[in-house]
Amino acid sequence: MATKVSVYLDEQTIERLRQRALLQRGTMRSLSKEIEELVTESFVLDEFEAAFAEEGEAKPVAVGFGDVRSLKIAPGPSGVQMIRKEREHRHETSPRRKRRT
């Protein structure tokens, strides 16, 4: 069950919250939901940091960019080739392109 709470925020913070609500939900009536999600995320992050700190006491863990491996991706078709392929079945294809294929 939800509980009603009053929150006092400065103008800059409330404006950022309104913009975020509009971008994510498309309405200003979702401010309460937006605040609820932010608070919940904050609690989850706090719990994660506390659990990580407990593990860190037992055994120090070093994590860095050296542990990250790059992906090897095969080259694909160029952007022009992909657009031409997608346009072949539509009226956007120029007559010159249709004659070549």
C-alpha positions as CSV (number, residue, x, y, z in Angstrom):
1,M,0.0,0.0,0.0
2,A,1.3,3.4,-0.9
3,T,1.7,6.2,1.6
4,K,1.4,9.9,0.8
5,V,4.5,11.9,1.6
6,S,5.4,15.6,1.0
7,V,8.7,16.3,-0.5
8,Y,10.3,19.7,-0.8
9,L,12.7,20.1,-3.8
10,D,14.5,23.2,-5.2
11,E,13.4,24.5,-8.7
12,Q,16.3,22.9,-10.6
13,T,15.7,19.5,-9.1
14,I,12.0,19.5,-9.7
15,E,12.5,20.7,-13.3
16,R,14.9,17.8,-13.9
17,L,12.4,15.4,-12.4
18,R,9.7,16.7,-14.6
19,Q,11.8,16.4,-17.7
20,R,12.7,12.8,-16.8
21,A,9.1,11.9,-16.2
22,L,8.0,13.4,-19.5
23,L,10.8,11.6,-21.4
24,Q,10.2,8.2,-19.8
25,R,6.4,8.2,-19.4
26,G,5.1,11.0,-21.5
27,T,3.1,12.7,-18.8
28,M,3.6,15.0,-15.8
29,R,1.2,12.9,-13.7
30,S,4.0,10.3,-13.2
31,L,6.1,12.4,-10.9
32,S,5.2,10.2,-7.9
33,K,6.2,7.1,-9.8
34,E,9.4,8.7,-10.9
35,I,10.4,9.6,-7.3
36,E,9.5,6.1,-6.1
37,E,11.7,4.5,-8.7
38,L,14.6,6.9,-7.8
39,V,14.4,6.1,-4.1
40,T,14.1,2.4,-4.8
41,E,17.2,2.5,-7.1
42,S,19.0,4.4,-4.4
43,F,18.2,1.7,-1.8
44,V,19.3,-1.1,-4.2
45,L,22.6,0.7,-4.8
46,D,23.2,1.2,-1.1
47,E,22.6,-2.5,-0.5
48,F,24.9,-3.5,-3.3
49,E,27.7,-1.2,-2.0
50,A,27.3,-2.6,1.5
51,A,27.5,-6.2,0.2
52,F,30.5,-5.4,-1.9
53,A,32.2,-3.7,1.1
54,E,31.6,-6.9,3.2
55,E,33.1,-9.1,0.5
56,G,36.0,-6.6,0.2
57,E,37.0,-7.0,3.8
58,A,37.5,-10.8,3.4
59,K,39.4,-10.6,0.1
60,P,40.4,-7.4,-1.7
61,V,39.3,-7.4,-5.4
62,A,41.0,-5.4,-8.0
63,V,38.9,-4.7,-11.0
64,G,40.1,-2.6,-13.9
65,F,40.0,-2.1,-17.6
66,G,42.7,-4.8,-18.0
67,D,40.1,-7.4,-17.3
68,V,38.0,-6.2,-20.3
69,R,38.4,-8.1,-23.5
70,S,37.6,-6.6,-26.8
71,L,35.0,-8.1,-29.1
72,K,36.1,-9.4,-32.5
73,I,33.3,-8.6,-35.0
74,A,33.4,-9.6,-38.6
75,P,32.9,-6.6,-41.0
76,G,29.5,-6.4,-42.5
77,P,28.1,-4.6,-45.5
78,S,28.5,-0.8,-45.7
79,G,25.7,1.6,-44.8
80,V,25.1,2.4,-48.5
81,Q,24.8,-1.3,-49.3
82,M,22.3,-1.9,-46.5
83,I,20.2,1.1,-47.5
84,R,20.2,0.1,-51.2
85,K,19.1,-3.4,-50.3
86,E,16.3,-2.1,-48.1
87,R,15.1,0.3,-50.8
88,E,15.1,-2.2,-53.6
89,H,11.5,-3.3,-53.1
90,R,10.2,0.3,-52.6
91,H,9.5,3.1,-55.0
92,E,12.5,5.0,-53.6
93,T,14.9,3.0,-55.7
94,S,16.2,5.0,-58.6
95,P,15.6,3.5,-62.1
96,R,19.4,3.3,-62.7
97,R,19.8,1.0,-59.6
98,K,16.9,-1.2,-60.7
99,R,18.6,-1.9,-64.0
100,R,21.8,-3.0,-62.4
101,T,20.3,-5.7,-60.2
